[in-house]
Amino acid sequence: MQELEAPAANPELKELVVEASRALARLDAPRLEELALSCEALNRDLDSMDAGEKSDLARQAREAAPGMAVLGRVLAVTRANQNVMRRLREMRERRLEYSERLIRAGAETVAEAGAEVEAVHGDD
C-alpha cells in the first residue's frame, strides 16, 4: 500500500471529524487513511506542544465533541453492517457448498440407479 503523507497544517478537529464522517459515508478509504494519518500526527505532536497549543487543542476537542459522537455512532453502525454482510456471505457460501454437495450426491445416485437398471435389464 502506498504511504500517505500527513498534512503539514493542523486543521481544526471539528473539520477533521466532519470530513471523516463524510469520507466514511462515501466509503472513501483513501481519504479516511489520510485523516487517520492526520490524527496520528496530532497525537504524536502532543508531547512537543506548549501550554497554549494544548489549550487550543482542548478547545477544539470540546467544540468537536458532538461531531465525534456522531462519527462514533456512524462507525458503530458501519461495523454492525460489516458484520451483517460477513454473516450473509458466510451463509451464502454454506448454501452453495450444501447445494454443490446435493448436486454431487444426486449425480452419484442417478449413476448408481442407471447401473442397477443396466444390471437388471442388460442389453437384450
DSSP file (Angstrom, degrees, kcal/mol; ACC not computed):
  #  RESIDUE AA STRUCTURE BP1 BP2  ACC     N-H-->O    O-->H-N    N-H-->O    O-->H-N    TCO  KAPPA ALPHA  PHI   PSI    X-CA   Y-CA   Z-CA
    1    1 A M              0   0    0      0, 0.0     2,-0.2     0, 0.0     0, 0.0   0.000 360.0 360.0 360.0 143.5    0.0    0.0    0.0
    2    2 A Q        -     0   0    0      1,-0.1     2,-0.3     0, 0.0     0, 0.0  -0.494 360.0-118.5 -73.6 135.6    1.3    3.5   -0.8
    3    3 A E        -     0   0    0     -2,-0.2     2,-0.4     1,-0.0    -1,-0.1  -0.589  26.6-147.7 -75.8 132.8    2.4    5.6    2.2
    4    4 A L        -     0   0    0     -2,-0.3     2,-0.4    29,-0.1    -1,-0.0  -0.820  10.0-128.9-101.7 141.5    0.3    8.7    2.6
    5    5 A E        -     0   0    0     -2,-0.4    33,-0.1     1,-0.0    32,-0.1  -0.718  21.4-122.9 -88.6 136.3    1.9   11.9    4.0
    6    6 A A        -     0   0    0     -2,-0.4    29,-0.1    31,-0.2    28,-0.1  -0.582  38.2-100.1 -74.3 139.3    0.1   13.6    6.8
    7    7 A P        -     0   0    0      0, 0.0    -1,-0.1     0, 0.0    34,-0.0  -0.288  23.5-135.4 -60.7 145.3   -0.8   17.2    6.0
    8    8 A A  S    S+     0   0    0      2,-0.1     2,-0.2    -3,-0.1    -2,-0.0   0.908  85.2  69.6 -70.1 -42.7    1.6   19.8    7.5
    9    9 A A  S    S-     0   0    0      1,-0.1     0, 0.0    -3,-0.0     0, 0.0  -0.512  81.7-131.4 -79.3 145.0   -1.1   22.1    8.7
   10   10 A N        -     0   0    0     -2,-0.2     3,-0.1    32,-0.0    -1,-0.1  -0.830  23.8-155.5 -96.5 103.0   -3.3   21.1   11.6
   11   11 A P        -     0   0    0      0, 0.0     5,-0.0     0, 0.0     0, 0.0  -0.297  37.6 -78.1 -69.1 163.5   -6.9   21.7   10.7
   12   12 A E     >  -     0   0    0      1,-0.1     4,-1.9     4,-0.0     3,-0.5  -0.333  38.7-124.0 -58.7 141.6   -9.5   22.3   13.4
   13   13 A L  H  > S+     0   0    0      1,-0.2     4,-2.7     2,-0.2     5,-0.2   0.879 111.7  60.1 -55.7 -39.1  -10.5   19.0   15.0
   14   14 A K  H  > S+     0   0    0      1,-0.2     4,-2.3     2,-0.2    -1,-0.2   0.905 105.1  48.1 -57.8 -42.1  -14.1   19.8   14.2
   15   15 A E  H  > S+     0   0    0     -3,-0.5     4,-2.7     2,-0.2    -1,-0.2   0.898 110.4  51.9 -66.2 -40.1  -13.2   19.9   10.5
   16   16 A L  H  X S+     0   0    0     -4,-1.9     4,-2.5     2,-0.2    -2,-0.2   0.919 110.8  47.9 -60.7 -43.6  -11.4   16.6   10.7
   17   17 A V  H  X S+     0   0    0     -4,-2.7     4,-2.3     2,-0.2    -2,-0.2   0.920 113.0  47.2 -65.8 -44.3  -14.4   14.9   12.4
   18   18 A V  H  X S+     0   0    0     -4,-2.3     4,-2.3    -5,-0.2    -2,-0.2   0.927 113.9  48.0 -62.4 -44.7  -16.8   16.3    9.8
   19   19 A E  H  X S+     0   0    0     -4,-2.7     4,-2.8     1,-0.2    -2,-0.2   0.885 110.4  52.0 -64.9 -38.2  -14.5   15.2    6.9
   20   20 A A  H  X S+     0   0    0     -4,-2.5     4,-2.5    -5,-0.2    -1,-0.2   0.912 109.3  49.9 -64.0 -42.0  -14.1   11.8    8.5
   21   21 A S  H  X S+     0   0    0     -4,-2.3     4,-2.4     2,-0.2    -2,-0.2   0.921 113.0  46.6 -62.3 -43.5  -17.9   11.3    8.7
   22   22 A R  H  X S+     0   0    0     -4,-2.3     4,-2.0     2,-0.2    -2,-0.2   0.929 112.7  49.0 -64.3 -45.0  -18.3   12.4    5.1
   23   23 A A  H  <>S+     0   0    0     -4,-2.8     5,-3.3     1,-0.2     4,-0.4   0.894 112.3  48.9 -62.5 -39.6  -15.5   10.1    3.9
   24   24 A L  H ><5S+     0   0    0     -4,-2.5     3,-0.9     3,-0.2    -1,-0.2   0.915 109.4  51.6 -66.1 -42.2  -17.0    7.2    5.9
   25   25 A A  H 3<5S+     0   0    0     -4,-2.4    -1,-0.2     1,-0.3    -2,-0.2   0.857 115.9  41.5 -62.4 -34.1  -20.4    7.9    4.4
   26   26 A R  T 3<5S-     0   0    0     -4,-2.0    -1,-0.3    -5,-0.2    -2,-0.2   0.464 109.6-125.5 -88.6  -2.3  -18.9    7.8    0.9
   27   27 A L  T < 5 +     0   0    0     -3,-0.9     2,-1.4    -4,-0.4    -3,-0.2   0.909  47.2 169.6  53.6  44.0  -16.7    4.8    1.8
   28   28 A D     >< +     0   0    0     -5,-3.3     4,-2.3     1,-0.2    -1,-0.2  -0.667   9.1 178.3 -88.5  83.8  -13.7    7.0    0.7
   29   29 A A  H  > S+     0   0    0     -2,-1.4     4,-2.4     1,-0.2    -1,-0.2   0.881  74.6  53.5 -60.2 -43.5  -10.9    4.7    2.0
   30   30 A P  H  > S+     0   0    0      0, 0.0     4,-2.0     0, 0.0    -1,-0.2   0.915 111.9  45.5 -60.4 -40.4   -8.0    6.9    0.7
   31   31 A R  H  > S+     0   0    0      2,-0.2     4,-2.5     1,-0.2    -2,-0.2   0.898 110.8  53.3 -69.0 -38.6   -9.4   10.0    2.4
   32   32 A L  H  X S+     0   0    0     -4,-2.3     4,-2.3     1,-0.2    -1,-0.2   0.893 108.4  50.9 -61.2 -38.9  -10.1    8.0    5.6
   33   33 A E  H  X S+     0   0    0     -4,-2.4     4,-2.2     2,-0.2    -1,-0.2   0.912 109.5  50.3 -64.6 -42.1   -6.4    6.9    5.6
   34   34 A E  H  X S+     0   0    0     -4,-2.0     4,-2.1     1,-0.2    -2,-0.2   0.921 111.5  48.3 -60.4 -44.1   -5.3   10.5    5.2
   35   35 A L  H  X S+     0   0    0     -4,-2.5     4,-2.3     2,-0.2    -1,-0.2   0.885 108.9  53.2 -65.6 -38.5   -7.4   11.6    8.1
   36   36 A A  H  X S+     0   0    0     -4,-2.3     4,-2.5     1,-0.2    -1,-0.2   0.903 108.7  50.1 -62.6 -40.4   -6.1    8.7   10.2
   37   37 A L  H  X S+     0   0    0     -4,-2.2     4,-2.6     2,-0.2    -2,-0.2   0.885 108.4  53.0 -64.7 -37.8   -2.6    9.9    9.5
   38   38 A S  H  X S+     0   0    0     -4,-2.1     4,-2.3     2,-0.2    -2,-0.2   0.920 110.5  47.2 -61.8 -43.2   -3.5   13.4   10.4
   39   39 A C  H  X S+     0   0    0     -4,-2.3     4,-2.5     2,-0.2    -2,-0.2   0.900 111.1  51.2 -65.5 -41.0   -4.8   12.2   13.8
   40   40 A E  H  X S+     0   0    0     -4,-2.5     4,-2.5     2,-0.2    -2,-0.2   0.925 110.9  48.5 -61.1 -43.9   -1.7   10.1   14.3
   41   41 A A  H  X S+     0   0    0     -4,-2.6     4,-2.1     1,-0.2    -2,-0.2   0.902 110.5  51.5 -63.0 -40.7    0.5   13.1   13.6
   42   42 A L  H  X S+     0   0    0     -4,-2.3     4,-0.6     1,-0.2    -1,-0.2   0.927 111.7  46.3 -62.1 -45.1   -1.6   15.2   16.0
   43   43 A N  H >< S+     0   0    0     -4,-2.5     3,-0.7     1,-0.2     4,-0.4   0.884 111.5  52.3 -63.8 -38.8   -1.2   12.6   18.8
   44   44 A R  H >< S+     0   0    0     -4,-2.5     3,-0.6     1,-0.2     4,-0.3   0.865 108.7  51.0 -64.8 -36.0    2.5   12.3   18.1
   45   45 A D  H >X S+     0   0    0     -4,-2.1     3,-0.7     1,-0.2     4,-0.6   0.557  84.5  90.3 -80.4  -8.4    2.9   16.1   18.4
   46   46 A L  G X< S+     0   0    0     -3,-0.7     3,-1.1    -4,-0.6    -1,-0.2   0.889  83.5  53.8 -56.1 -42.0    1.1   16.3   21.7
   47   47 A D  G <4 S+     0   0    0     -3,-0.6    -1,-0.2    -4,-0.4    -2,-0.1   0.819 110.0  46.9 -64.6 -30.7    4.3   15.9   23.8
   48   48 A S  G <4 S+     0   0    0     -3,-0.7    -1,-0.3    -4,-0.3    -2,-0.2   0.448  89.1 108.7 -93.0   0.9    6.0   18.7   22.0
   49   49 A M    <<  -     0   0    0     -3,-1.1     2,-0.1    -4,-0.6    -3,-0.0  -0.495  64.3-131.2 -78.6 145.2    3.1   21.2   22.3
   50   50 A D     >  -     0   0    0     -2,-0.2     4,-2.3     1,-0.1     5,-0.2  -0.352  35.4 -92.4 -84.7 176.2    3.4   24.2   24.6
   51   51 A A  H  > S+     0   0    0      1,-0.2     4,-2.3     2,-0.2     5,-0.2   0.860 125.1  52.7 -59.8 -39.1    0.6   25.1   27.1
   52   52 A G  H  > S+     0   0    0      2,-0.2     4,-2.2     1,-0.2    -1,-0.2   0.906 110.3  47.1 -64.3 -42.4   -1.1   27.5   24.6
   53   53 A E  H  > S+     0   0    0      2,-0.2     4,-2.4     1,-0.2    -2,-0.2   0.895 112.8  49.4 -66.6 -39.9   -1.2   24.9   21.9
   54   54 A K  H  X S+     0   0    0     -4,-2.3     4,-2.3     2,-0.2    -2,-0.2   0.887 110.2  51.3 -66.2 -37.8   -2.6   22.3   24.3
   55   55 A S  H  X S+     0   0    0     -4,-2.3     4,-2.1    -5,-0.2    -2,-0.2   0.909 110.6  48.4 -64.2 -42.4   -5.2   24.8   25.5
   56   56 A D  H  X S+     0   0    0     -4,-2.2     4,-2.4     1,-0.2    -2,-0.2   0.904 111.2  50.2 -64.6 -40.7   -6.2   25.5   21.9
   57   57 A L  H  X S+     0   0    0     -4,-2.4     4,-2.4     2,-0.2    -2,-0.2   0.882 108.2  52.8 -65.2 -37.9   -6.4   21.7   21.2
   58   58 A A  H  X S+     0   0    0     -4,-2.3     4,-2.1     2,-0.2    -1,-0.2   0.903 109.4  49.8 -63.4 -40.7   -8.6   21.2   24.3
   59   59 A R  H  X S+     0   0    0     -4,-2.1     4,-2.4     2,-0.2    -2,-0.2   0.930 110.7  49.6 -61.3 -45.5  -10.9   24.0   23.0
   60   60 A Q  H  X S+     0   0    0     -4,-2.4     4,-2.2     1,-0.2    -2,-0.2   0.897 108.9  52.6 -61.0 -40.4  -11.1   22.2   19.6
   61   61 A A  H  X S+     0   0    0     -4,-2.4     4,-0.8     2,-0.2    -1,-0.2   0.905 108.9  49.4 -63.7 -41.0  -11.9   18.9   21.2
   62   62 A R  H >< S+     0   0    0     -4,-2.1     3,-0.6     1,-0.2    -1,-0.2   0.924 113.6  46.3 -63.6 -42.8  -14.8   20.5   23.2
   63   63 A E  H 3< S+     0   0    0     -4,-2.4     4,-0.3     1,-0.2    -2,-0.2   0.827 114.7  47.5 -68.6 -30.9  -16.2   22.0   20.0
   64   64 A A  H 3X S+     0   0    0     -4,-2.2     4,-2.7    -5,-0.2     5,-0.2   0.539  84.0  97.4 -87.3  -6.8  -15.7   18.8   18.1
   65   65 A A  H <X S+     0   0    0     -4,-0.8     4,-2.2    -3,-0.6    -1,-0.2   0.884  82.5  48.4 -53.8 -46.6  -17.3   16.6   20.7
   66   66 A P  H  > S+     0   0    0      0, 0.0     4,-2.0     0, 0.0    -1,-0.2   0.923 114.2  47.1 -62.3 -40.4  -20.8   16.5   19.1
   67   67 A G  H  > S+     0   0    0     -4,-0.3     4,-2.8     1,-0.2    -2,-0.2   0.881 110.3  52.6 -65.9 -37.5  -19.3   15.6   15.8
   68   68 A M  H  X S+     0   0    0     -4,-2.7     4,-2.6     2,-0.2    -1,-0.2   0.877 107.3  52.7 -64.8 -36.7  -17.1   12.9   17.3
   69   69 A A  H  X S+     0   0    0     -4,-2.2     4,-2.0    -5,-0.2    -2,-0.2   0.920 111.0  46.6 -64.0 -42.6  -20.2   11.4   19.0
   70   70 A V  H  X S+     0   0    0     -4,-2.0     4,-2.7     2,-0.2    -2,-0.2   0.934 112.3  50.1 -63.4 -46.1  -21.9   11.3   15.5
   71   71 A L  H  X S+     0   0    0     -4,-2.8     4,-2.8     1,-0.2    -2,-0.2   0.899 108.5  53.5 -59.9 -40.3  -18.8    9.8   14.0
   72   72 A G  H  X S+     0   0    0     -4,-2.6     4,-2.2     2,-0.2    -1,-0.2   0.901 110.3  46.6 -60.6 -41.5  -18.7    7.2   16.7
   73   73 A R  H  X S+     0   0    0     -4,-2.0     4,-2.6     2,-0.2    -2,-0.2   0.900 111.8  51.0 -68.0 -39.5  -22.3    6.2   16.0
   74   74 A V  H  X S+     0   0    0     -4,-2.7     4,-2.8     1,-0.2    -2,-0.2   0.922 110.9  49.0 -62.7 -43.0  -21.6    6.0   12.3
   75   75 A L  H  X S+     0   0    0     -4,-2.8     4,-2.7     2,-0.2    -2,-0.2   0.911 110.9  50.1 -62.1 -41.5  -18.5    3.8   13.0
   76   76 A A  H  X S+     0   0    0     -4,-2.2     4,-2.3     2,-0.2    -2,-0.2   0.921 113.3  45.3 -63.4 -43.8  -20.6    1.6   15.2
   77   77 A V  H  X S+     0   0    0     -4,-2.6     4,-2.9     2,-0.2    -2,-0.2   0.902 112.7  51.3 -66.3 -40.7  -23.3    1.2   12.6
   78   78 A T  H  X S+     0   0    0     -4,-2.8     4,-2.5     2,-0.2    -2,-0.2   0.917 110.7  48.6 -62.1 -43.1  -20.7    0.7    9.9
   79   79 A R  H  X S+     0   0    0     -4,-2.7     4,-2.2     2,-0.2    -2,-0.2   0.910 112.1  48.8 -62.1 -42.9  -19.1   -2.1   12.0
   80   80 A A  H  X S+     0   0    0     -4,-2.3     4,-2.3     2,-0.2    -2,-0.2   0.914 111.4  49.6 -64.4 -42.4  -22.5   -3.7   12.6
   81   81 A N  H  X S+     0   0    0     -4,-2.9     4,-2.7     1,-0.2    -2,-0.2   0.896 109.2  52.5 -62.7 -39.6  -23.3   -3.5    8.8
   82   82 A Q  H  X S+     0   0    0     -4,-2.5     4,-2.4     1,-0.2    -1,-0.2   0.904 108.8  50.1 -62.8 -40.9  -20.0   -5.1    8.1
   83   83 A N  H  X S+     0   0    0     -4,-2.2     4,-2.4     2,-0.2    -2,-0.2   0.907 110.9  49.0 -63.9 -41.5  -20.8   -7.9   10.5
   84   84 A V  H  X S+     0   0    0     -4,-2.3     4,-2.6     2,-0.2    -2,-0.2   0.929 111.6  49.1 -62.6 -45.5  -24.2   -8.5    8.8
   85   85 A M  H  X S+     0   0    0     -4,-2.7     4,-2.4     1,-0.2    -2,-0.2   0.897 111.1  50.2 -62.8 -39.7  -22.6   -8.5    5.4
   86   86 A R  H  X S+     0   0    0     -4,-2.4     4,-2.5     2,-0.2    -1,-0.2   0.924 111.4  48.2 -63.4 -44.3  -19.9  -11.0    6.6
   87   87 A R  H  X S+     0   0    0     -4,-2.4     4,-2.6     2,-0.2    -2,-0.2   0.907 111.6  49.8 -63.4 -41.4  -22.6  -13.3    8.1
   88   88 A L  H  X S+     0   0    0     -4,-2.6     4,-2.7     2,-0.2    -1,-0.2   0.914 110.7  49.6 -62.6 -42.3  -24.7  -13.1    4.9
   89   89 A R  H  X S+     0   0    0     -4,-2.4     4,-2.5     2,-0.2    -2,-0.2   0.917 111.5  49.0 -62.9 -42.8  -21.6  -14.0    2.8
   90   90 A E  H  X S+     0   0    0     -4,-2.5     4,-2.4     2,-0.2    -2,-0.2   0.912 111.8  48.8 -62.5 -42.4  -20.9  -17.0    5.1
   91   91 A M  H  X S+     0   0    0     -4,-2.6     4,-2.6     2,-0.2    -2,-0.2   0.919 111.7  49.2 -62.9 -43.3  -24.5  -18.2    4.9
   92   92 A R  H  X S+     0   0    0     -4,-2.7     4,-2.6     1,-0.2    -2,-0.2   0.904 110.9  50.0 -63.5 -41.2  -24.4  -17.9    1.1
   93   93 A E  H  X S+     0   0    0     -4,-2.5     4,-2.5     2,-0.2    -1,-0.2   0.901 111.0  49.0 -64.5 -40.2  -21.1  -19.8    1.0
   94   94 A R  H  X S+     0   0    0     -4,-2.4     4,-2.8     2,-0.2    -2,-0.2   0.909 111.3  50.3 -64.7 -40.6  -22.6  -22.6    3.2
   95   95 A R  H  X S+     0   0    0     -4,-2.6     4,-3.1     2,-0.2    -2,-0.2   0.915 111.7  47.6 -63.1 -42.7  -25.7  -22.7    1.0
   96   96 A L  H  X S+     0   0    0     -4,-2.6     4,-2.7     2,-0.2    -2,-0.2   0.920 113.0  48.2 -64.4 -42.3  -23.5  -23.0   -2.2
   97   97 A E  H  X S+     0   0    0     -4,-2.5     4,-2.1     2,-0.2    -2,-0.2   0.922 113.8  47.4 -62.1 -43.5  -21.4  -25.7   -0.5
   98   98 A Y  H  X S+     0   0    0     -4,-2.8     4,-2.3     2,-0.2    -2,-0.2   0.922 112.7  49.1 -63.1 -45.6  -24.6  -27.5    0.5
   99   99 A S  H  X S+     0   0    0     -4,-3.1     4,-2.5     1,-0.2    -2,-0.2   0.900 110.4  50.4 -62.2 -42.2  -26.1  -27.2   -3.0
  100  100 A E  H  X S+     0   0    0     -4,-2.7     4,-2.7     1,-0.2    -1,-0.2   0.893 109.7  51.1 -64.2 -38.8  -22.9  -28.5   -4.6
  101  101 A R  H  X S+     0   0    0     -4,-2.1     4,-2.8     2,-0.2    -2,-0.2   0.918 111.0  48.7 -63.4 -42.4  -22.9  -31.5   -2.2
  102  102 A L  H  X S+     0   0    0     -4,-2.3     4,-2.9     2,-0.2    -2,-0.2   0.906 111.1  49.9 -63.7 -41.0  -26.6  -32.2   -3.1
  103  103 A I  H  X S+     0   0    0     -4,-2.5     4,-2.6     2,-0.2    -2,-0.2   0.939 113.2  45.8 -63.4 -46.1  -25.8  -32.0   -6.8
  104  104 A R  H  X S+     0   0    0     -4,-2.7     4,-2.3     1,-0.2    -2,-0.2   0.924 114.7  47.9 -62.2 -43.4  -22.8  -34.3   -6.5
  105  105 A A  H  X S+     0   0    0     -4,-2.8     4,-2.3     1,-0.2    -2,-0.2   0.898 111.9  50.5 -64.2 -39.9  -24.9  -36.7   -4.4
  106  106 A G  H  X S+     0   0    0     -4,-2.9     4,-2.5     2,-0.2    -2,-0.2   0.901 110.0  49.4 -64.2 -41.4  -27.8  -36.5   -6.9
  107  107 A A  H  X S+     0   0    0     -4,-2.6     4,-2.4     1,-0.2    -1,-0.2   0.897 111.5  49.1 -65.2 -40.0  -25.4  -37.3   -9.8
  108  108 A E  H  X S+     0   0    0     -4,-2.3     4,-2.6     2,-0.2    -2,-0.2   0.905 111.3  50.0 -65.3 -40.4  -24.0  -40.3   -7.9
  109  109 A T  H  X S+     0   0    0     -4,-2.3     4,-2.6     2,-0.2    -2,-0.2   0.911 111.2  48.5 -64.3 -42.9  -27.5  -41.5   -7.1
  110  110 A V  H  X S+     0   0    0     -4,-2.5     4,-2.5     2,-0.2    -1,-0.2   0.918 112.5  48.7 -63.6 -42.7  -28.6  -41.2  -10.8
  111  111 A A  H  X S+     0   0    0     -4,-2.4     4,-2.2     2,-0.2    -2,-0.2   0.911 112.3  48.4 -63.8 -41.6  -25.4  -43.0  -11.9
  112  112 A E  H  X S+     0   0    0     -4,-2.6     4,-2.2     2,-0.2    -2,-0.2   0.915 111.7  49.3 -64.5 -42.4  -26.0  -45.8   -9.4
  113  113 A A  H  X S+     0   0    0     -4,-2.6     4,-2.5     1,-0.2    -2,-0.2   0.904 110.3  51.3 -63.7 -40.8  -29.6  -46.2  -10.4
  114  114 A G  H  X S+     0   0    0     -4,-2.5     4,-2.4     1,-0.2    -1,-0.2   0.900 109.4  50.0 -62.4 -40.4  -28.6  -46.4  -14.1
  115  115 A A  H  X S+     0   0    0     -4,-2.2     4,-2.2     2,-0.2    -1,-0.2   0.889 110.7  50.0 -65.3 -38.7  -26.0  -49.1  -13.2
  116  116 A E  H  X S+     0   0    0     -4,-2.2     4,-2.2     2,-0.2    -2,-0.2   0.923 111.1  48.2 -65.7 -44.5  -28.7  -51.1  -11.4
  117  117 A V  H  X S+     0   0    0     -4,-2.5     4,-2.9     1,-0.2     5,-0.4   0.927 112.5  49.4 -61.1 -44.2  -31.2  -50.8  -14.3
  118  118 A E  H  X S+     0   0    0     -4,-2.4     4,-2.3     1,-0.2    -1,-0.2   0.887 110.2  51.0 -62.3 -39.0  -28.4  -51.9  -16.7
  119  119 A A  H  < S+     0   0    0     -4,-2.2    -1,-0.2     2,-0.2    -2,-0.2   0.880 115.4  42.1 -66.6 -37.9  -27.5  -54.8  -14.5
  120  120 A V  H  < S+     0   0    0     -4,-2.2    -2,-0.2    -5,-0.1    -1,-0.2   0.925 127.5  28.2 -75.2 -45.6  -31.2  -56.0  -14.3
  121  121 A H  H  < S-     0   0    0     -4,-2.9     3,-0.4    -5,-0.2    -3,-0.2   0.780  86.6-175.4 -91.9 -28.7  -32.1  -55.5  -17.9
  122  122 A G     <  -     0   0    0     -4,-2.3     2,-0.7    -5,-0.4    -1,-0.1  -0.116  52.1 -52.4  62.8-165.6  -28.8  -55.9  -19.6
  123  123 A D              0   0    0      1,-0.2    -1,-0.2     0, 0.0    -5,-0.0  -0.625 360.0 360.0-107.1  70.8  -28.5  -55.4  -23.4
  124  124 A D              0   0    0     -2,-0.7    -1,-0.2    -3,-0.4    -2,-0.1   0.479 360.0 360.0 -73.9 360.0  -31.3  -57.6  -24.7
